[in-house]
Amino acid sequence: MKQRREFLTTTASGLGGMALGSMLTDEGLLRAENAIDSPSGTVRPPHFDAKAKACIFIYMAGAPSQLDLFDPKPKLNELHGQKLPKSVLDKARFAFIKPDSATLMGSSRKFKKHGQSGMEFSDWLPNLGSVADDLLMVRSLHSDEFNHHPGQLLMQCGVSRFGMPAMGSWIHYGLGSESKDLPGYVVLTAGRGSSGGATLYQSGFLPSSYGGVLFRNQGEPVLNLQNPNGLPEELQRAGLDALSSANHRRYQEVHDPEIASRIANFELASRMQAAAPELIDLSSESQKTLDEYGVGRPEPEKVWRGSLGHLKTYDTFAKNCLLARRMVERGVRFINIIHASWDQHSELDFHLGHNAECVDQPIAALIKDLKQRGMLDSTMVVWGSEFGRTPLGENRAGRAANTGRDHHPFAYTMLLAGGGLKGGKTYGKTDEIGWNVEENPVHVNDLHATMLHQFGLDHLKLTYRFQGRDFRLTDVGGKVIQDWIA
């Protein structure tokens, strides 16, 4: 009786699944290639011709101040120290600012136009200014969230809820990966770490083989990657074969896609034992390349007087940018570089200046390197965060002076390059103090929809059925911004 029940159950569910999959495929809502888990090294066709093949998403966790880096506001400087009308403040939510006594705070930065496009950058970002004509600067981003973790989830996962797949997982799921020996989705970190932690690169309800794999900055790239001392390769192979056989038998019984992911992950880990050490070995790179990225550069002496001196992120971030290029060359689909923290509620000039100097040279070098190697057209580089900073100075209780800025979801700036996007273009406009978007508002889901479009993926069709509903990265919103596309 037990065998008969199992036969009826598996046969019925199998036939039903095949019928459903066939209908959804016919309607363009699901492709057969996406209905099952696939091992690393499997490439699936996009919905339409794609411009981008890989993405390097450089995530500045904590929210950089757009007013001091990308969006100069002379009027804000004129109004420094004045209050905003109560009607404006009553519509806003703040993390720490006390609205009744809040005043506007101008910027001490000097802005300069760069390139033939005349794109404006502050004096903290001279190297990014040197690649202005390759950049798309979007000044009109806005978010639904005003605190870090919800905002980070929205940016990385499309919605501010736990358990949702990150954008890297969605792209890896939709297209697969060209790399047989490295994960299709890799995460690199520098600095203090984001408040969102691993929730920002999870696979959510997608099979776990599509999750981001965290690479460490020193020692083994991935923990427990190397064999223990005394374990010969042939014995490890025999163990993996036995485990794979047992997993395959179980998969045939229950058809749980997570078992297929487990099989793929074990096999990938075995192949990574040779590929990962070669990847992080930078000895094959020329000294000129290392110098251009800033690999080996010391942390500035000035940081030793502050709270940042122990981090030594300059060298780590430079290596991460170079490693990202090397990963793209080896077929990795999505690389997420997370750098934290940009949460400058106080000592804005000191801390923001330190962070800007840390990332300016390596990111510019990455864009130039990709371009001279003929890789920028097919590699999308994105620089951004969860929201921006207020035109108001921080006036938290117990602090004598406004030396920082609070969280600001209503208007902020992101940068994009490559992947078939327009370079040398500034898109969107904020009002004269940088409070609201005045022209061409861009929601976070619009950014996602446009990124997916450049990968040849229709954001309305890239779905995954979970708990009776078809989920997607852009949730119930998002539109492709055609003005960005070259």
C-alpha positions, 0 to 999 in steps of 0.5 A: 500500500505504501508503494502504491501511495508513493506511486500515485502521489509522485505520478500525479504531482509530476504530471500536474507539474508538467502540465502546469509548466507547459501552460505557463511556458506557452503563455510566456510566464515560465521557461522550462529552463527556469523550472528546475535547478541547474548546476553552475556553468549552465547558461539559459537564454534571456527573454530577448537580446541582452546587452549586459552579461555581468553586473558589479553592484557596488553597494555603499551601505549606510547612505552617502550624502548626495549633497556633498558628492553629486548634487550641488545646491548653491541655494542650500548654502545660501539658506544655511541655518534657516528653518524649513516650513512646518508644513514640509517637516510635518510630512517627513519622518526622520531617524534622529532629527528633531523637527522643531529645532532643525535647520538647513545645512549647506555643503563645504564641498567644491563641485567641478564639471568633468568630461565633455558631458560636464557631469558634476562631482565634488572635490572628493571624487576627482577620479570618478570625474575622470570617467564622467563620460562613461557614467549615467548619473541618476539624481532622482532616486527615491525610496519607500524606507527611511531606516537602514535595514528596510531600505537595504532590503528594498534596494537589494531584494525589491521589497523590504521584507525578510526571506526574499531573493536578492537581485543577484539571485534573481539574475543568476536564476534567470540566466544561469552562470557561465562559470563552471568553477566559481559561484554565479553570484559572489559577495565581497565586503569591506569596512564595518559591514552592513546592518542588513548582513546576509539578508542582502544576498540571500536566495530567499525562496529560490533554490539555495544554489542561487544565493550569494557566496561570501568571499573572505578578504584573507585566508581561505576565500570560503571557509572550509574550502580546503581539504583537512590535512591528510585527506587525499583527493581520491578519498574526497572524490569517493565521499562526494560520489557516495553523497551524490548518489544518496542525494540523487536517490532521495531526490527521485523519491521526493522531488525536492529542488533543494536536494538538487541545489545541495548536489550542485553546491557540493560539486561546485565546492569541489571545483572551487578548491582549485579555481578560488585560490587562483582567482585571489592570487593577484601575482599575474596582474601587472604592477601598473594595474595594481597601482591603478586600483590602489592595491597595497596603498596604506590607510591615510594617517589622519584616520588614526585620530578617529574611529576608522583607523583600525579598519584599513579598508583602502587596500581591501576595497581596492582588491575587491574591485580588481577581484570583481573584474577577474570574476567577470572574466571567469564567467561570474554573473553577479558580484556584489561589493558591499562597503560600510558604513556611510552613515554619517550622522556626525563629523560628516566632513571627516568620515564622508571624506575618508570613505570617498577617498577610499572608493574613488580611485578603485571604482574609476580604475575598474571602469577604465580597466573594463573599458580598455579590455572591451568588457564594459559594454557587456558589464554593468557597474552600479554604485548606490545605496538605500537612500540619501541624506537630509539637507537639514543638519543633524540636531540629535539631543545632546549634540552642540552642533550640526555636523552630520545629516539624517536619513533622506528617502525622498531624493538621492543619487546613484551611478551606473555605467556599461551594460548598454546604458548611456554614458555622460548623462545626468538624469533627473533633478531635485529641487533647489535644496535637494529635498524632493525630486522635481523631474523624472522620479525613479523608484527603486523598482524602476532601477531593478526593471531597467537593470533586468531589461539590460540583461534581456529579462522582462521583469514581469515575466521573471517570476517564481511561484511560492506559496501560491503566488508568482513573485518577482524582483519588482513586486507589483511595481517597476517600469523600464526607463528607456531614456537610460538605454543607449 
